[in-house]
Structures are given as C-alpha cells and as structure tokens.
C-alpha cells in the first residue's frame, strides 16, 4: 500500500505499526517525541529497498558486533583490531568510559597503547556500582605484569572523577603506574566532544597519580 505524501506527522500514531515505530525510535538517546515522529515519517516515505537496507544494517550490527574479550570495546572480530595490532604499545592501557571515547582519542594519533572500555561510570544516583562496570576485566589484564602504565581518561565530571579515584585505589597496590589526562579538558565536559588539539595537549601533559 502506498502512503500518501500529504499524510501529516500528527496522524501517524493512529496507525498501529507506525505508533510502534515511533515508540521504538523514541527510546534512542536524544530522540524526543517530535523527532521520533519525523524519523518515522521519513521511513514511511523511503523506497522499500532503502527501508529494508536500514533494517538489515540494524540486525547485522546486533548479530555481528560484540565486545572484545580483552579491551571490552565494540568489535566484529576477536580480539579487536586494536588489541591484535602488534605495533601498539601493549604495556599501556587507556581506560575510557564508552566506546565513542576510543574513537575520539584515536583521532589525535598521539596515543599508541591499548584501551579498556568501562561501559559507564560509578553513579549511585543511577544505581550503577563498581560491579556494573568492566573493572574485573581491567584488573585481569594487569595480572601478568606486562602493563606498566594505566592512563585514566574518564570524563572530567563528578562521576568520572569518583570512578577514576576508585580505579586508582584498586590499581595502586599492583605497582602499576597510574596517570591521568592533564586539565586541558574542561571540567564537566566529555571526551567525545573535545577537539583534537585539546585531547593532544591532555595526553602530552598527563600526570602521574600520587
């Protein structure tokens, strides 16, 4: 059935399948009700082959993409390309909050070590504790004695600072050097949105945690 191009966006929820699509789109971060309606309207207007390609791409991501068993970054291979790269410095691990932070830091081309993605930060208000993060996996990577430095590259906000302090206390007894990015990063900002020059200076000026 061909959907009329003149169908107004506020009429879409009257169709059950469209209402379901709007509801699912609204679950995505940053997508409000109006944005969800507009996206649903665009999907309706898409040629069927484009809509099918979009649906297949979403399914492929869910079926093919998982977490690297070493760094916990998203990957479609095991281990991920970064962990498997022999030219990377395997004696250094940079700890970040989310996978998007890895992309931001890689853009700078300054850091040549490995990463570890926590998939969150400690946040009692959101009922997220240390056991909800990939901390056990991080400590497991430090057991063989090959890692000489752990760089804490968490976002400079309250939860990021609290998580960094917690990790510092966990690692200190292991005798591994712990550093943090310099304060070139704005307090309350996020790595994902920092410009490359700021990230480069933050890495170059990182300081050892006492």
C-alpha positions as CSV (number, residue, x, y, z in Angstrom):
1,X,0.0,0.0,0.0
2,X,1.3,3.4,-1.0
3,X,1.3,6.0,1.8
4,X,0.1,9.4,0.7
5,X,2.8,12.1,0.8
6,X,0.4,14.5,2.3
7,X,-0.1,12.4,5.4
8,X,0.6,14.8,8.4
9,X,3.0,13.7,11.1
10,X,0.4,14.0,13.8
11,X,-1.7,11.4,12.0
12,X,1.0,8.8,12.2
13,X,0.2,7.4,15.7
14,X,-3.3,6.5,14.5
15,X,-1.6,3.6,12.6
16,X,-0.6,0.8,15.0
17,X,2.6,-0.2,13.2
18,X,3.7,3.4,12.9
19,X,2.9,4.1,16.5
20,X,5.2,1.1,17.4
21,X,8.0,2.5,15.2
22,X,7.7,5.9,16.9
23,X,7.8,4.3,20.3
24,X,11.0,2.4,19.5
25,X,12.7,5.4,17.9
26,X,11.8,7.5,21.0
27,X,13.9,5.0,23.1
28,X,17.1,6.2,21.4
29,X,19.2,8.8,23.3
30,X,18.5,12.3,22.2
31,X,15.3,11.4,20.2
32,X,12.2,13.2,21.6
33,X,8.6,12.5,20.6
34,X,8.7,15.0,17.7
35,X,12.0,13.8,16.3
36,X,10.7,10.2,16.6
37,X,7.6,11.2,14.5
38,X,9.7,12.9,11.9
39,X,12.1,9.9,11.6
40,X,9.1,7.5,11.3
41,X,7.6,9.7,8.6
42,X,11.0,9.6,6.7
43,X,11.0,5.8,7.0
44,X,7.5,5.6,5.5
45,X,8.5,7.8,2.6
46,X,11.6,5.7,1.9
47,X,11.7,3.4,-1.1
48,X,11.1,-0.2,0.2
49,X,14.7,-1.3,-0.7
50,X,16.2,1.6,1.3
51,X,14.0,0.7,4.3
52,X,15.0,-2.9,4.0
53,X,18.7,-2.0,3.8
54,X,18.3,0.1,7.0
55,X,16.5,-2.8,8.8
56,X,19.2,-5.3,7.7
57,X,22.0,-2.9,8.8
58,X,20.5,-2.7,12.3
59,X,20.1,-6.5,12.5
60,X,23.6,-7.0,11.2
61,X,25.0,-4.8,14.0
62,X,23.2,-6.8,16.6
63,X,24.3,-10.2,15.2
64,X,27.9,-9.4,14.2
65,X,29.1,-6.8,16.7
66,X,30.0,-7.7,20.3
67,X,32.6,-6.8,22.9
68,X,36.3,-7.6,22.6
69,X,37.2,-10.1,25.3
70,X,40.4,-8.1,26.1
71,X,39.5,-4.4,26.0
72,X,35.7,-4.6,26.0
73,X,35.5,-2.3,23.0
74,X,32.9,-3.0,20.4
75,X,34.2,-5.2,17.6
76,X,33.2,-7.7,14.9
77,X,36.3,-9.8,15.3
78,X,38.1,-11.4,18.3
79,X,40.2,-9.8,19.5
80,X,39.5,-6.4,18.1
81,X,41.8,-4.7,15.6
82,X,43.5,-2.5,18.2
83,X,44.3,-5.4,20.6
84,X,45.5,-7.6,17.7
85,X,47.8,-4.8,16.3
86,X,51.4,-5.8,17.2
87,X,52.6,-2.2,16.6
88,X,50.5,-0.9,19.5
89,X,52.2,-0.5,22.9
90,X,50.8,-3.4,24.9
91,X,52.4,-2.1,28.1
92,X,50.0,0.9,28.3
93,X,46.2,0.8,28.8
94,X,44.0,3.8,28.5
95,X,40.8,3.5,30.5
96,X,37.7,5.2,29.0
97,X,34.0,5.4,29.8
98,X,32.5,4.5,26.4
99,X,33.5,3.1,23.0
100,X,32.9,6.6,21.5
101,X,35.8,7.9,23.6
102,X,38.2,5.4,21.9
103,X,37.3,7.0,18.5
104,X,37.9,10.5,19.9
105,X,41.3,9.6,21.2
106,X,42.3,7.7,18.1
107,X,41.6,10.8,16.0
108,X,44.5,12.5,17.8
109,X,47.1,9.9,16.6
110,X,49.0,10.6,19.8
111,X,48.3,7.6,22.0
112,X,49.8,4.3,20.7
113,X,48.8,1.9,23.5
114,X,45.7,-0.2,24.2
115,X,42.4,0.7,25.6
116,X,39.9,-0.5,28.2
117,X,36.2,0.5,27.9
118,X,34.3,0.5,31.2
119,X,30.8,1.0,29.7
120,X,29.8,3.5,32.3
121,X,30.9,5.2,35.5
122,X,30.1,4.7,39.1
123,X,26.8,6.6,39.7
124,X,24.9,5.8,42.9
125,X,22.0,8.1,41.8
126,X,21.6,5.9,38.8
127,X,22.1,2.7,40.8
128,X,25.4,1.9,38.9
129,X,28.1,0.5,41.2
130,X,31.6,-0.8,40.5
131,X,30.3,-4.3,39.9
132,X,28.3,-3.0,36.9
133,X,31.5,-1.8,35.1
134,X,34.2,-3.8,33.3
135,X,36.6,-3.4,36.2
136,X,37.1,-7.1,36.9
137,X,38.3,-7.5,33.3
138,X,40.6,-4.5,33.7
139,X,42.3,-6.0,36.8
140,X,42.6,-9.3,35.0
141,X,44.7,-7.6,32.3
142,X,47.2,-6.3,34.9
143,X,47.9,-9.7,36.4
144,X,50.6,-10.8,34.0
145,X,52.9,-7.9,34.9
146,X,53.3,-6.7,31.3
147,X,51.3,-3.5,31.7
148,X,53.5,-0.6,33.0
149,X,51.0,2.3,32.8
150,X,47.3,2.8,33.1
151,X,46.0,6.1,31.8
152,X,42.7,7.2,33.3
153,X,40.9,9.1,30.5
154,X,37.5,9.5,32.1
155,X,35.3,12.5,31.6
156,X,36.2,15.4,34.0
157,X,32.8,15.5,35.8
158,X,31.7,14.3,39.2
159,X,31.0,10.7,38.3
160,X,34.1,10.5,36.2
161,X,36.3,11.8,39.0
162,X,34.8,9.4,41.5
163,X,35.3,6.5,39.2
164,X,38.9,7.5,38.5
165,X,39.6,7.7,42.2
166,X,38.1,4.3,42.8
167,X,40.2,2.7,40.0
168,X,43.3,4.4,41.3
169,X,42.8,2.8,44.7
170,X,42.3,-0.6,43.0
171,X,45.5,-0.4,40.9
172,X,47.9,1.2,43.3
173,X,48.7,-2.0,45.3
174,X,49.6,-3.7,42.0
175,X,52.6,-1.4,41.4
176,X,51.4,-0.2,38.0
177,X,52.0,3.5,37.2
178,X,48.7,5.4,37.1
179,X,48.4,8.6,35.1
180,X,45.5,11.0,34.3
181,X,45.0,13.3,31.4
182,X,46.0,16.9,32.0
183,X,43.4,19.5,32.8
184,X,43.3,20.8,29.3
185,X,39.9,19.2,29.3
186,X,37.1,21.4,30.6
187,X,35.5,20.4,33.8
188,X,32.1,18.9,33.2
189,X,32.9,18.2,29.5
190,X,33.0,14.9,27.7
191,X,35.9,13.3,25.6
192,X,33.6,12.6,22.7
193,X,33.0,16.3,22.1
194,X,36.5,17.6,22.8
195,X,38.5,18.9,19.9
196,X,41.7,17.1,18.7
197,X,44.1,19.8,19.9
198,X,42.6,19.7,23.4
199,X,42.9,15.9,23.6
200,X,46.5,16.0,22.3
201,X,47.6,18.5,24.9
202,X,45.7,16.5,27.6
203,X,47.7,13.4,26.6
204,X,51.0,15.1,26.4
205,X,50.5,16.8,29.8
206,X,49.2,13.7,31.6
207,X,50.4,13.5,35.2
208,X,51.2,10.6,37.4
209,X,48.7,9.9,40.2
210,X,50.3,10.0,43.6
